[in-house]
Amino acid sequence: MKCTRTVLAVLAALLALPAVAEAKIIEVGDVGAKLTPSCPHSPCEVVSRTTAYQTRLGDDKDFFVVPKDGRIVAWTIALGTPPKKQIAYFEDGLGGEAQAGISVLKTGDRWYRRVLAESPIQKLTPYFGQTVQFPLTASLPVKKGNVIALTVPTWAPALGLGLPREAVWRASRAVDGCDDTQTQTAQTDINDLARYKCFYRTARLTYTATLITTPVPPKTAK
């Protein structure tokens, strides 16, 4: 009987302890599908001079939409390996060395998106053929409903091809310039506003972002 009373007393003490609020780690943009860039296979296509994000991949939709308030602490990109001639071609025509970063976008009506925060732009050439993660020295605050986009001021071999039509991504290009991949349309400034009316099928942007959610205080018993 004494043992039983002791166990009950311990359980009562544990129940009296406050619940611990825990943050969660979520990889925004990860739906379990392998990220496979097209290069060096033919055609070797790249993302160029724009800000873009995936809106659909099969039955998965809006997976670059932030699910909870928190902070983005890193981002990851899978890069292809363009042949040397292709690298020279892209560098000559698209503003130089391959570079990219991520941007936090606030959504608006009629596909308008405004930049709320952005990471430093990273040079990508040393990481061709690899999947590389860039930790952020200063994390980016995000709110539920924000969008995490890939910003490419030059070019990046970060596009997977040959997918079904249900693979859709959007870019910050003018609606009458969806086929213009050389004009600079990347959103590189805070508060920059652009309209994402251009969309592309059968391809996947090969990046994700690491979110640490804001801990939610536990509800106290009434």
N, C-alpha and C positions, 0 to 999 in steps of 0.2 A: 504493500500500500504506500509506503514511504517513497519507493521508486516511482510509482505512478504519479504521486503528487509532485515529485521533483521534475519529471518530464513535462507535466502540465504547466508547471511554473516557468520552465525554460521556453516552452512554446508561447506562453502568454507574453513573456519578455520580448521574444522575437517579433511577435505581431505588433507590439507596441513601438518597435523601431520605425523611423520614417522610411518610406520607400525611396530608392535612389533613382534620380532622373538620369537617364543614359542617352548619350548621343548615338546616332547610327551612321555607318559609313555606306554610302550609296554611290555606285558608279553610274552616273547619268549618261545615257546613250548605250548602255550595255544590255543587249537582249539575248545574249548567249551565242550569237552567230559569229563565226570567225571573221576577223577583219583582214581581208586579202586585197591589197592594192593591185591594180592592173599591171604596172611596170615590173619587170621588163617585157612582159608578154605584149603581143600586138593585138589591138592598138594600145599604145602606152599613152593614156590620157591622164591629165592632171587637173587639179582645182587651180584656178588662176584669177588673181586680182579681184576678189570678191569676199564677202562674208556670207556664210551658208550654214544650213543645218538640215538634218534629215527630218522629214515629217511622217514618213511611213516606211515600214519594212515588213511586207506581208501583212499579217493581222495586227502587228504592233504599230501603234500610232502615238505621236507626241512623246516619244521616249527621250527627247532632249528638253522636255519641259520639266523644270525643277519640281519635285513632288512635295518638298517640305522646306521651311525656312532653314537657313544654315550658312555655311561658307564653303566655297570651292577652294580646295587646298592643293590640287594638282590637276594636270591634264595629260592625256596619253594619246599618242598618234602612231599608227602603223604606216610605215613608209615603203614604197616600192623602190626598185633600183633601175632607174632609166639608163639606157646605154649612153656612152659618152657623147655621141652625136646628138642624141635627144637632149641631153643636159645643155650642151652648147646652144641648141636651137631655142630651148625654153629661156635660158639666161639672156640671150640676145633679144628675144621678142617680148619678154614679160618682166623686164625690170631688174634682172640680176639673179643673185643666188636665191635658192629656195628658202622661204621663210613662212612662219605661221604663228598664230597665238589663238587665244579664245576670247570671246566677248560675252558678256551677260546682257541680254536684250529684254526690254519691257515690251509686251505685246500691246497692240492697239487695233482699232477697227481697220478693215479693208487692207489687212496684211502689212500695216505700218509697224515698224520695230525701231525702238530707240536704245542706244547703247547706255547702259547704267555703269558698267565696270568692264575692265579688260586686263588681260595678262600682258607681260612683256612679250614682244615678238622674238621668236627663237629662230636661229639659223638651223636648217634641217640637213644640209648636205652631209655632215659627218655621220648621220644616223641612217642614211639610205639602206634599205634592206632589213631594217630592224623595227621593233616596236619600242618606242622610247617614252618614258614618263618624265614630265617636267614639274617638279615641286614648285610651289609658289612661295617666295619669301614673304610676300604680303597676300594673304588669302583674300578672296573676293566675296563680299556679302551677297547673298541671294535670298529672294522671297519665293514662296510657292507660286508657281505660274510663270516665273521668268523662264527664258529660253537660253540655253548654252549653245553658242554658235562658234564655228571655226572661221577665223579671220586670216585671209591669205593676201598680203599686199603684193606679192610677186607670184609665186607658184608653189605647189606642193604635190608630190606624187602620192596622194592620199585618197584615191578614188577607186573603188571596186566596181567592176563592170560585169555585164552578162547576167544580171538578176532579172526576176520577173517585173512586169509593169507596175506591180504594187510596191516596188522600191522607189520612193520619191524623195527628192531633196529640193530645197528652195534657196535662192540666192538674192542678194541685194542689188540686182541689176535693174536698169530701167525696162519697163514692159516692152518697149520697142527695140530693146537691145539684148534680148535673151541669148542670141547667138553670137554676141560680141564678147569674146573671152579676153580681149586685150585692153579694153578701156578700163581704167581704174575705178572700181566701185566698192572696194573694201571699206568697211566702217571702222576707221582707225582712231576716232576721237570720241571722248565722252560726250553724251547728249546728241551725237549724230543720229539723224532720223532717216530711214530709208524704207522703201516699199518692196516687199518680197513677193511680187507678182510672177516672177520667172520661176518655173518649176521644171524638173528634169526627172525622167523615169529610167528604170533598169540599172540604177547605180547606187552605191553606198559610200558615204563619207566615212573614212576610217579613223575616227577619233572618239574619245570619251572624256569625261571629267569626273573627278572625285569630290563628292559632297560629304561633309560632316554636318549632320543636322543639329539644330539648336535643341539642347535638352529641354523637355517639357516638364515643369514641376508636377509631381504626382498630386492627384486629387486627395484632399484630406477628408477623412471620414466625418460625417456630420453627427 
